[in-house]
Amino acid sequence: MRENFRRIYSRAKHAAIGAAIGAAIGGIVSRNLASTGGGIGALTGAIVGEKRVSVESVVEDVKEVDVDTDSIPDID
């Protein structure tokens, strides 16, 4: 349940940031591009937010590995 909440929160946060940046960039050009830029920015931000949570969970799993007790393959 906690992982789902983190994913939802991250997706929403990044979508809002992406929408604001996209709308600002689009608004520089024209009023019509502001809404298009906001939509594209929100979609991009949501994708980034989704991927970021999955990467963070992998990093947390790697941090929990105890090097002294777990076997590490030898690289020759």
PyMOL Python script that loads the backbone (N, CA, C, O; Angstrom):
from pymol import cmd

cmd.read_pdbstr("""\
ATOM      1  N   MET A   1       0.821  -1.191   0.000  1.00  0.00           N
ATOM      2  CA  MET A   1       0.000   0.000   0.000  1.00  0.00           C
ATOM      3  C   MET A   1       0.867   1.259   0.000  1.00  0.00           C
ATOM      4  O   MET A   1       0.573   2.228  -0.699  1.00  0.00           O
ATOM      5  N   ARG A   2       1.930   1.229   0.788  1.00  0.00           N
ATOM      6  CA  ARG A   2       2.813   2.390   0.863  1.00  0.00           C
ATOM      7  C   ARG A   2       3.479   2.670  -0.478  1.00  0.00           C
ATOM      8  O   ARG A   2       3.627   3.826  -0.876  1.00  0.00           O
ATOM      9  N   GLU A   3       3.876   1.617  -1.168  1.00  0.00           N
ATOM     10  CA  GLU A   3       4.520   1.779  -2.477  1.00  0.00           C
ATOM     11  C   GLU A   3       3.554   2.399  -3.479  1.00  0.00           C
ATOM     12  O   GLU A   3       3.956   3.233  -4.290  1.00  0.00           O
ATOM     13  N   ASN A   4       2.286   2.000  -3.431  1.00  0.00           N
ATOM     14  CA  ASN A   4       1.282   2.594  -4.323  1.00  0.00           C
ATOM     15  C   ASN A   4       1.105   4.073  -4.049  1.00  0.00           C
ATOM     16  O   ASN A   4       1.007   4.877  -4.976  1.00  0.00           O
ATOM     17  N   PHE A   5       1.064   4.436  -2.765  1.00  0.00           N
ATOM     18  CA  PHE A   5       0.917   5.841  -2.409  1.00  0.00           C
ATOM     19  C   PHE A   5       2.115   6.651  -2.880  1.00  0.00           C
ATOM     20  O   PHE A   5       1.956   7.756  -3.399  1.00  0.00           O
ATOM     21  N   ARG A   6       3.306   6.108  -2.702  1.00  0.00           N
ATOM     22  CA  ARG A   6       4.513   6.821  -3.162  1.00  0.00           C
ATOM     23  C   ARG A   6       4.476   7.022  -4.676  1.00  0.00           C
ATOM     24  O   ARG A   6       4.845   8.085  -5.174  1.00  0.00           O
ATOM     25  N   ARG A   7       4.036   6.008  -5.400  1.00  0.00           N
ATOM     26  CA  ARG A   7       3.974   6.116  -6.857  1.00  0.00           C
ATOM     27  C   ARG A   7       2.942   7.156  -7.287  1.00  0.00           C
ATOM     28  O   ARG A   7       3.205   7.959  -8.183  1.00  0.00           O
ATOM     29  N   ILE A   8       1.774   7.145  -6.656  1.00  0.00           N
ATOM     30  CA  ILE A   8       0.722   8.111  -6.991  1.00  0.00           C
ATOM     31  C   ILE A   8       1.180   9.527  -6.677  1.00  0.00           C
ATOM     32  O   ILE A   8       0.994  10.437  -7.484  1.00  0.00           O
ATOM     33  N   TYR A   9       1.780   9.713  -5.501  1.00  0.00           N
ATOM     34  CA  TYR A   9       2.248  11.038  -5.096  1.00  0.00           C
ATOM     35  C   TYR A   9       3.344  11.543  -6.028  1.00  0.00           C
ATOM     36  O   TYR A   9       3.317  12.701  -6.445  1.00  0.00           O
ATOM     37  N   SER A  10       4.299  10.692  -6.355  1.00  0.00           N
ATOM     38  CA  SER A  10       5.391  11.096  -7.232  1.00  0.00           C
ATOM     39  C   SER A  10       4.883  11.451  -8.625  1.00  0.00           C
ATOM     40  O   SER A  10       5.320  12.434  -9.223  1.00  0.00           O
ATOM     41  N   ARG A  11       3.956  10.642  -9.136  1.00  0.00           N
ATOM     42  CA  ARG A  11       3.396  10.905 -10.460  1.00  0.00           C
ATOM     43  C   ARG A  11       2.660  12.248 -10.478  1.00  0.00           C
ATOM     44  O   ARG A  11       2.825  13.030 -11.414  1.00  0.00           O
ATOM     45  N   ALA A  12       1.856  12.515  -9.457  1.00  0.00           N
ATOM     46  CA  ALA A  12       1.098  13.774  -9.402  1.00  0.00           C
ATOM     47  C   ALA A  12       2.018  14.977  -9.241  1.00  0.00           C
ATOM     48  O   ALA A  12       1.815  16.011  -9.877  1.00  0.00           O
ATOM     49  N   LYS A  13       3.022  14.841  -8.395  1.00  0.00           N
ATOM     50  CA  LYS A  13       3.951  15.948  -8.164  1.00  0.00           C
ATOM     51  C   LYS A  13       4.724  16.299  -9.432  1.00  0.00           C
ATOM     52  O   LYS A  13       4.839  17.470  -9.795  1.00  0.00           O
ATOM     53  N   HIS A  14       5.243  15.294 -10.091  1.00  0.00           N
ATOM     54  CA  HIS A  14       6.012  15.553 -11.307  1.00  0.00           C
ATOM     55  C   HIS A  14       5.116  16.025 -12.456  1.00  0.00           C
ATOM     56  O   HIS A  14       5.553  16.813 -13.295  1.00  0.00           O
ATOM     57  N   ALA A  15       3.881  15.555 -12.500  1.00  0.00           N
ATOM     58  CA  ALA A  15       2.949  16.023 -13.527  1.00  0.00           C
ATOM     59  C   ALA A  15       2.640  17.500 -13.335  1.00  0.00           C
ATOM     60  O   ALA A  15       2.570  18.246 -14.311  1.00  0.00           O
ATOM     61  N   ALA A  16       2.454  17.933 -12.094  1.00  0.00           N
ATOM     62  CA  ALA A  16       2.174  19.343 -11.827  1.00  0.00           C
ATOM     63  C   ALA A  16       3.369  20.219 -12.187  1.00  0.00           C
ATOM     64  O   ALA A  16       3.209  21.288 -12.776  1.00  0.00           O
ATOM     65  N   ILE A  17       4.556  19.765 -11.833  1.00  0.00           N
ATOM     66  CA  ILE A  17       5.766  20.531 -12.171  1.00  0.00           C
ATOM     67  C   ILE A  17       5.936  20.596 -13.687  1.00  0.00           C
ATOM     68  O   ILE A  17       6.237  21.655 -14.239  1.00  0.00           O
ATOM     69  N   GLY A  18       5.740  19.459 -14.357  1.00  0.00           N
ATOM     70  CA  GLY A  18       5.868  19.436 -15.817  1.00  0.00           C
ATOM     71  C   GLY A  18       4.844  20.316 -16.499  1.00  0.00           C
ATOM     72  O   GLY A  18       5.152  20.975 -17.492  1.00  0.00           O
ATOM     73  N   ALA A  19       3.620  20.333 -15.975  1.00  0.00           N
ATOM     74  CA  ALA A  19       2.571  21.173 -16.559  1.00  0.00           C
ATOM     75  C   ALA A  19       2.916  22.643 -16.399  1.00  0.00           C
ATOM     76  O   ALA A  19       2.712  23.428 -17.324  1.00  0.00           O
ATOM     77  N   ALA A  20       3.429  23.023 -15.255  1.00  0.00           N
ATOM     78  CA  ALA A  20       3.796  24.427 -15.032  1.00  0.00           C
ATOM     79  C   ALA A  20       4.927  24.858 -15.958  1.00  0.00           C
ATOM     80  O   ALA A  20       4.879  25.938 -16.546  1.00  0.00           O
ATOM     81  N   ILE A  21       5.926  24.024 -16.082  1.00  0.00           N
ATOM     82  CA  ILE A  21       7.056  24.362 -16.958  1.00  0.00           C
ATOM     83  C   ILE A  21       6.611  24.391 -18.413  1.00  0.00           C
ATOM     84  O   ILE A  21       6.967  25.311 -19.149  1.00  0.00           O
ATOM     85  N   GLY A  22       5.839  23.398 -18.835  1.00  0.00           N
ATOM     86  CA  GLY A  22       5.355  23.351 -20.221  1.00  0.00           C
ATOM     87  C   GLY A  22       4.465  24.530 -20.558  1.00  0.00           C
ATOM     88  O   GLY A  22       4.568  25.091 -21.649  1.00  0.00           O
ATOM     89  N   ALA A  23       3.595  24.912 -19.640  1.00  0.00           N
ATOM     90  CA  ALA A  23       2.704  26.048 -19.879  1.00  0.00           C
ATOM     91  C   ALA A  23       3.494  27.348 -19.933  1.00  0.00           C
ATOM     92  O   ALA A  23       3.178  28.232 -20.729  1.00  0.00           O
ATOM     93  N   ALA A  24       4.503  27.471 -19.107  1.00  0.00           N
ATOM     94  CA  ALA A  24       5.325  28.685 -19.129  1.00  0.00           C
ATOM     95  C   ALA A  24       6.092  28.805 -20.445  1.00  0.00           C
ATOM     96  O   ALA A  24       6.155  29.882 -21.039  1.00  0.00           O
ATOM     97  N   ILE A  25       6.661  27.717 -20.884  1.00  0.00           N
ATOM     98  CA  ILE A  25       7.407  27.747 -22.159  1.00  0.00           C
ATOM     99  C   ILE A  25       6.450  27.989 -23.326  1.00  0.00           C
ATOM    100  O   ILE A  25       6.748  28.790 -24.212  1.00  0.00           O
ATOM    101  N   GLY A  26       5.313  27.308 -23.333  1.00  0.00           N
ATOM    102  CA  GLY A  26       4.337  27.512 -24.402  1.00  0.00           C
ATOM    103  C   GLY A  26       3.741  28.903 -24.367  1.00  0.00           C
ATOM    104  O   GLY A  26       3.447  29.474 -25.417  1.00  0.00           O
ATOM    105  N   GLY A  27       3.558  29.459 -23.177  1.00  0.00           N
ATOM    106  CA  GLY A  27       2.994  30.802 -23.045  1.00  0.00           C
ATOM    107  C   GLY A  27       3.900  31.892 -23.564  1.00  0.00           C
ATOM    108  O   GLY A  27       3.431  32.975 -23.914  1.00  0.00           O
ATOM    109  N   ILE A  28       5.179  31.626 -23.619  1.00  0.00           N
ATOM    110  CA  ILE A  28       6.111  32.602 -24.194  1.00  0.00           C
ATOM    111  C   ILE A  28       5.825  32.792 -25.672  1.00  0.00           C
ATOM    112  O   ILE A  28       5.925  33.902 -26.195  1.00  0.00           O
ATOM    113  N   VAL A  29       5.468  31.708 -26.342  1.00  0.00           N
ATOM    114  CA  VAL A  29       5.226  31.766 -27.785  1.00  0.00           C
ATOM    115  C   VAL A  29       3.829  32.315 -28.087  1.00  0.00           C
ATOM    116  O   VAL A  29       3.689  33.300 -28.812  1.00  0.00           O
ATOM    117  N   SER A  30       2.803  31.678 -27.532  1.00  0.00           N
ATOM    118  CA  SER A  30       1.438  32.149 -27.777  1.00  0.00           C
ATOM    119  C   SER A  30       0.503  31.612 -26.707  1.00  0.00           C
ATOM    120  O   SER A  30       0.867  30.720 -25.940  1.00  0.00           O
ATOM    121  N   ARG A  31      -0.689  32.153 -26.660  1.00  0.00           N
ATOM    122  CA  ARG A  31      -1.678  31.742 -25.666  1.00  0.00           C
ATOM    123  C   ARG A  31      -2.159  30.308 -25.933  1.00  0.00           C
ATOM    124  O   ARG A  31      -2.401  29.549 -24.994  1.00  0.00           O
ATOM    125  N   ASN A  32      -2.296  29.946 -27.194  1.00  0.00           N
ATOM    126  CA  ASN A  32      -2.751  28.589 -27.525  1.00  0.00           C
ATOM    127  C   ASN A  32      -1.709  27.540 -27.168  1.00  0.00           C
ATOM    128  O   ASN A  32      -2.050  26.435 -26.746  1.00  0.00           O
ATOM    129  N   LEU A  33      -0.444  27.889 -27.337  1.00  0.00           N
ATOM    130  CA  LEU A  33       0.601  26.920 -27.012  1.00  0.00           C
ATOM    131  C   LEU A  33       0.784  26.735 -25.513  1.00  0.00           C
ATOM    132  O   LEU A  33       1.399  25.756 -25.088  1.00  0.00           O
ATOM    133  N   ALA A  34       0.268  27.647 -24.707  1.00  0.00           N
ATOM    134  CA  ALA A  34       0.380  27.504 -23.256  1.00  0.00           C
ATOM    135  C   ALA A  34      -0.366  26.262 -22.790  1.00  0.00           C
ATOM    136  O   ALA A  34       0.156  25.493 -21.982  1.00  0.00           O
ATOM    137  N   SER A  35      -1.583  26.058 -23.291  1.00  0.00           N
ATOM    138  CA  SER A  35      -2.344  24.890 -22.861  1.00  0.00           C
ATOM    139  C   SER A  35      -1.759  23.601 -23.446  1.00  0.00           C
ATOM    140  O   SER A  35      -1.747  22.566 -22.781  1.00  0.00           O
ATOM    141  N   THR A  36      -1.281  23.665 -24.673  1.00  0.00           N
ATOM    142  CA  THR A  36      -0.658  22.484 -25.277  1.00  0.00           C
ATOM    143  C   THR A  36       0.624  22.124 -24.527  1.00  0.00           C
ATOM    144  O   THR A  36       0.876  20.957 -24.226  1.00  0.00           O
ATOM    145  N   GLY A  37       1.424  23.142 -24.234  1.00  0.00           N
ATOM    146  CA  GLY A  37       2.662  22.906 -23.486  1.00  0.00           C
ATOM    147  C   GLY A  37       2.381  22.357 -22.095  1.00  0.00           C
ATOM    148  O   GLY A  37       3.114  21.503 -21.596  1.00  0.00           O
ATOM    149  N   GLY A  38       1.314  22.852 -21.470  1.00  0.00           N
ATOM    150  CA  GLY A  38       0.942  22.333 -20.158  1.00  0.00           C
ATOM    151  C   GLY A  38       0.549  20.871 -20.208  1.00  0.00           C
ATOM    152  O   GLY A  38       0.925  20.095 -19.330  1.00  0.00           O
ATOM    153  N   GLY A  39      -0.201  20.491 -21.221  1.00  0.00           N
ATOM    154  CA  GLY A  39      -0.609  19.095 -21.368  1.00  0.00           C
ATOM    155  C   GLY A  39       0.561  18.171 -21.641  1.00  0.00           C
ATOM    156  O   GLY A  39       0.672  17.095 -21.053  1.00  0.00           O
ATOM    157  N   ILE A  40       1.428  18.602 -22.536  1.00  0.00           N
ATOM    158  CA  ILE A  40       2.606  17.789 -22.855  1.00  0.00           C
ATOM    159  C   ILE A  40       3.535  17.705 -21.646  1.00  0.00           C
ATOM    160  O   ILE A  40       4.090  16.647 -21.350  1.00  0.00           O
ATOM    161  N   GLY A  41       3.698  18.830 -20.952  1.00  0.00           N
ATOM    162  CA  GLY A  41       4.533  18.830 -19.756  1.00  0.00           C
ATOM    163  C   GLY A  41       3.982  17.935 -18.661  1.00  0.00           C
ATOM    164  O   GLY A  41       4.742  17.251 -17.975  1.00  0.00           O
ATOM    165  N   ALA A  42       2.656  17.932 -18.490  1.00  0.00           N
ATOM    166  CA  ALA A  42       2.040  17.072 -17.479  1.00  0.00           C
ATOM    167  C   ALA A  42       2.241  15.602 -17.810  1.00  0.00           C
ATOM    168  O   ALA A  42       2.548  14.799 -16.929  1.00  0.00           O
ATOM    169  N   LEU A  43       2.069  15.249 -19.075  1.00  0.00           N
ATOM    170  CA  LEU A  43       2.278  13.857 -19.491  1.00  0.00           C
ATOM    171  C   LEU A  43       3.725  13.435 -19.262  1.00  0.00           C
ATOM    172  O   LEU A  43       3.993  12.353 -18.739  1.00  0.00           O
ATOM    173  N   THR A  44       4.642  14.293 -19.657  1.00  0.00           N
ATOM    174  CA  THR A  44       6.068  13.993 -19.471  1.00  0.00           C
ATOM    175  C   THR A  44       6.407  13.880 -17.984  1.00  0.00           C
ATOM    176  O   THR A  44       7.131  12.972 -17.574  1.00  0.00           O
ATOM    177  N   GLY A  45       5.887  14.795 -17.189  1.00  0.00           N
ATOM    178  CA  GLY A  45       6.136  14.745 -15.754  1.00  0.00           C
ATOM    179  C   GLY A  45       5.581  13.495 -15.102  1.00  0.00           C
ATOM    180  O   GLY A  45       6.216  12.921 -14.217  1.00  0.00           O
ATOM    181  N   ALA A  46       4.404  13.067 -15.530  1.00  0.00           N
ATOM    182  CA  ALA A  46       3.816  11.843 -14.976  1.00  0.00           C
ATOM    183  C   ALA A  46       4.663  10.624 -15.311  1.00  0.00           C
ATOM    184  O   ALA A  46       4.824   9.730 -14.479  1.00  0.00           O
ATOM    185  N   ILE A  47       5.200  10.584 -16.508  1.00  0.00           N
ATOM    186  CA  ILE A  47       6.069   9.468 -16.902  1.00  0.00           C
ATOM    187  C   ILE A  47       7.338   9.476 -16.060  1.00  0.00           C
ATOM    188  O   ILE A  47       7.774   8.427 -15.585  1.00  0.00           O
ATOM    189  N   VAL A  48       7.933  10.653 -15.871  1.00  0.00           N
ATOM    190  CA  VAL A  48       9.144  10.763 -15.056  1.00  0.00           C
ATOM    191  C   VAL A  48       8.847  10.349 -13.613  1.00  0.00           C
ATOM    192  O   VAL A  48       9.632   9.626 -13.000  1.00  0.00           O
ATOM    193  N   GLY A  49       7.724  10.802 -13.077  1.00  0.00           N
ATOM    194  CA  GLY A  49       7.356  10.436 -11.714  1.00  0.00           C
ATOM    195  C   GLY A  49       7.150   8.951 -11.535  1.00  0.00           C
ATOM    196  O   GLY A  49       7.497   8.398 -10.491  1.00  0.00           O
ATOM    197  N   GLU A  50       6.594   8.298 -12.533  1.00  0.00           N
ATOM    198  CA  GLU A  50       6.383   6.847 -12.482  1.00  0.00           C
ATOM    199  C   GLU A  50       7.719   6.116 -12.478  1.00  0.00           C
ATOM    200  O   GLU A  50       7.919   5.191 -11.690  1.00  0.00           O
ATOM    201  N   LYS A  51       8.620   6.519 -13.342  1.00  0.00           N
ATOM    202  CA  LYS A  51       9.918   5.850 -13.453  1.00  0.00           C
ATOM    203  C   LYS A  51      10.793   6.124 -12.241  1.00  0.00           C
ATOM    204  O   LYS A  51      11.548   5.252 -11.809  1.00  0.00           O
ATOM    205  N   ARG A  52      10.698   7.322 -11.692  1.00  0.00           N
ATOM    206  CA  ARG A  52      11.543   7.693 -10.566  1.00  0.00           C
ATOM    207  C   ARG A  52      11.262   6.813  -9.340  1.00  0.00           C
ATOM    208  O   ARG A  52      12.195   6.398  -8.653  1.00  0.00           O
ATOM    209  N   VAL A  53      10.005   6.533  -9.069  1.00  0.00           N
ATOM    210  CA  VAL A  53       9.660   5.699  -7.913  1.00  0.00           C
ATOM    211  C   VAL A  53      10.188   4.293  -8.101  1.00  0.00           C
ATOM    212  O   VAL A  53      10.690   3.695  -7.150  1.00  0.00           O
ATOM    213  N   SER A  54      10.087   3.746  -9.312  1.00  0.00           N
ATOM    214  CA  SER A  54      10.569   2.385  -9.530  1.00  0.00           C
ATOM    215  C   SER A  54      12.086   2.319  -9.397  1.00  0.00           C
ATOM    216  O   SER A  54      12.620   1.316  -8.925  1.00  0.00           O
ATOM    217  N   VAL A  55      12.784   3.373  -9.807  1.00  0.00           N
ATOM    218  CA  VAL A  55      14.235   3.410  -9.656  1.00  0.00           C
ATOM    219  C   VAL A  55      14.607   3.554  -8.182  1.00  0.00           C
ATOM    220  O   VAL A  55      15.550   2.915  -7.717  1.00  0.00           O
ATOM    221  N   GLU A  56      13.874   4.386  -7.447  1.00  0.00           N
ATOM    222  CA  GLU A  56      14.160   4.562  -6.021  1.00  0.00           C
ATOM    223  C   GLU A  56      13.963   3.262  -5.250  1.00  0.00           C
ATOM    224  O   GLU A  56      14.724   2.980  -4.324  1.00  0.00           O
ATOM    225  N   SER A  57      12.968   2.470  -5.606  1.00  0.00           N
ATOM    226  CA  SER A  57      12.753   1.214  -4.900  1.00  0.00           C
ATOM    227  C   SER A  57      13.892   0.230  -5.172  1.00  0.00           C
ATOM    228  O   SER A  57      14.270  -0.535  -4.285  1.00  0.00           O
ATOM    229  N   VAL A  58      14.434   0.242  -6.376  1.00  0.00           N
ATOM    230  CA  VAL A  58      15.576  -0.620  -6.691  1.00  0.00           C
ATOM    231  C   VAL A  58      16.796  -0.174  -5.896  1.00  0.00           C
ATOM    232  O   VAL A  58      17.537  -1.006  -5.373  1.00  0.00           O
ATOM    233  N   VAL A  59      17.006   1.130  -5.803  1.00  0.00           N
ATOM    234  CA  VAL A  59      18.138   1.651  -5.039  1.00  0.00           C
ATOM    235  C   VAL A  59      18.007   1.272  -3.567  1.00  0.00           C
ATOM    236  O   VAL A  59      19.000   0.907  -2.937  1.00  0.00           O
ATOM    237  N   GLU A  60      16.802   1.353  -3.010  1.00  0.00           N
ATOM    238  CA  GLU A  60      16.592   0.964  -1.617  1.00  0.00           C
ATOM    239  C   GLU A  60      16.893  -0.517  -1.412  1.00  0.00           C
ATOM    240  O   GLU A  60      17.465  -0.892  -0.389  1.00  0.00           O
ATOM    241  N   ASP A  61      16.518  -1.355  -2.361  1.00  0.00           N
ATOM    242  CA  ASP A  61      16.806  -2.782  -2.252  1.00  0.00           C
ATOM    243  C   ASP A  61      18.301  -3.043  -2.274  1.00  0.00           C
ATOM    244  O   ASP A  61      18.795  -3.902  -1.542  1.00  0.00           O
ATOM    245  N   VAL A  62      19.020  -2.315  -3.104  1.00  0.00           N
ATOM    246  CA  VAL A  62      20.471  -2.490  -3.203  1.00  0.00           C
ATOM    247  C   VAL A  62      21.149  -2.007  -1.922  1.00  0.00           C
ATOM    248  O   VAL A  62      22.121  -2.611  -1.469  1.00  0.00           O
ATOM    249  N   LYS A  63      20.645  -0.930  -1.342  1.00  0.00           N
ATOM    250  CA  LYS A  63      21.228  -0.418  -0.094  1.00  0.00           C
ATOM    251  C   LYS A  63      21.092  -1.417   1.049  1.00  0.00           C
ATOM    252  O   LYS A  63      21.930  -1.442   1.950  1.00  0.00           O
ATOM    253  N   GLU A  64      20.048  -2.240   1.023  1.00  0.00           N
ATOM    254  CA  GLU A  64      19.801  -3.179   2.102  1.00  0.00           C
ATOM    255  C   GLU A  64      20.665  -4.430   2.030  1.00  0.00           C
ATOM    256  O   GLU A  64      20.668  -5.217   2.976  1.00  0.00           O
ATOM    257  N   VAL A  65      21.389  -4.638   0.953  1.00  0.00           N
ATOM    258  CA  VAL A  65      22.220  -5.826   0.811  1.00  0.00           C
ATOM    259  C   VAL A  65      23.410  -5.697   1.754  1.00  0.00           C
ATOM    260  O   VAL A  65      24.110  -4.684   1.752  1.00  0.00           O
ATOM    261  N   ASP A  66      23.633  -6.734   2.560  1.00  0.00           N
ATOM    262  CA  ASP A  66      24.764  -6.760   3.472  1.00  0.00           C
ATOM    263  C   ASP A  66      25.924  -7.434   2.759  1.00  0.00           C
ATOM    264  O   ASP A  66      25.872  -8.625   2.455  1.00  0.00           O
ATOM    265  N   VAL A  67      26.957  -6.673   2.499  1.00  0.00           N
ATOM    266  CA  VAL A  67      28.082  -7.169   1.709  1.00  0.00           C
ATOM    267  C   VAL A  67      28.845  -8.255   2.452  1.00  0.00           C
ATOM    268  O   VAL A  67      29.383  -9.163   1.817  1.00  0.00           O
ATOM    269  N   ASP A  68      28.908  -8.190   3.767  1.00  0.00           N
ATOM    270  CA  ASP A  68      29.669  -9.169   4.535  1.00  0.00           C
ATOM    271  C   ASP A  68      29.037 -10.562   4.529  1.00  0.00           C
ATOM    272  O   ASP A  68      29.749 -11.565   4.551  1.00  0.00           O
ATOM    273  N   THR A  69      27.719 -10.627   4.500  1.00  0.00           N
ATOM    274  CA  THR A  69      27.065 -11.930   4.590  1.00  0.00           C
ATOM    275  C   THR A  69      26.606 -12.474   3.248  1.00  0.00           C
ATOM    276  O   THR A  69      26.483 -13.688   3.091  1.00  0.00           O
ATOM    277  N   ASP A  70      26.354 -11.620   2.294  1.00  0.00           N
ATOM    278  CA  ASP A  70      25.896 -12.089   0.985  1.00  0.00           C
ATOM    279  C   ASP A  70      27.095 -12.433   0.113  1.00  0.00           C
ATOM    280  O   ASP A  70      28.155 -11.813   0.200  1.00  0.00           O
ATOM    281  N   SER A  71      26.895 -13.434  -0.723  1.00  0.00           N
ATOM    282  CA  SER A  71      27.997 -13.839  -1.598  1.00  0.00           C
ATOM    283  C   SER A  71      28.041 -12.937  -2.827  1.00  0.00           C
ATOM    284  O   SER A  71      27.013 -12.630  -3.431  1.00  0.00           O
ATOM    285  N   ILE A  72      29.218 -12.532  -3.173  1.00  0.00           N
ATOM    286  CA  ILE A  72      29.444 -11.685  -4.346  1.00  0.00           C
ATOM    287  C   ILE A  72      30.254 -12.507  -5.334  1.00  0.00           C
ATOM    288  O   ILE A  72      31.300 -13.047  -4.972  1.00  0.00           O
ATOM    289  N   PRO A  73      29.792 -12.612  -6.577  1.00  0.00           N
ATOM    290  CA  PRO A  73      30.545 -13.405  -7.555  1.00  0.00           C
ATOM    291  C   PRO A  73      31.893 -12.744  -7.862  1.00  0.00           C
ATOM    292  O   PRO A  73      32.000 -11.522  -7.966  1.00  0.00           O
ATOM    293  N   ASP A  74      32.904 -13.583  -8.000  1.00  0.00           N
ATOM    294  CA  ASP A  74      34.239 -13.086  -8.345  1.00  0.00           C
ATOM    295  C   ASP A  74      34.294 -12.727  -9.812  1.00  0.00           C
ATOM    296  O   ASP A  74      33.780 -13.453 -10.662  1.00  0.00           O
ATOM    297  N   ILE A  75      34.915 -11.613 -10.100  1.00  0.00           N
ATOM    298  CA  ILE A  75      35.092 -11.195 -11.486  1.00  0.00           C
ATOM    299  C   ILE A  75      36.564 -11.346 -11.829  1.00  0.00           C
ATOM    300  O   ILE A  75      37.418 -10.643 -11.289  1.00  0.00           O
ATOM    301  N   ASP A  76      36.843 -12.258 -12.720  1.00  0.00           N
ATOM    302  CA  ASP A  76      38.236 -12.492 -13.115  1.00  0.00           C
ATOM    303  C   ASP A  76      38.540 -11.923 -14.460  1.00  0.00           C
ATOM    304  O   ASP A  76      39.669 -12.036 -14.937  1.00  0.00           O
TER     305      ASP A  76
END
""", "prot")
cmd.dss("prot")
cmd.show_as("cartoon", "prot")
cmd.util.cbc("prot")
cmd.orient("prot")
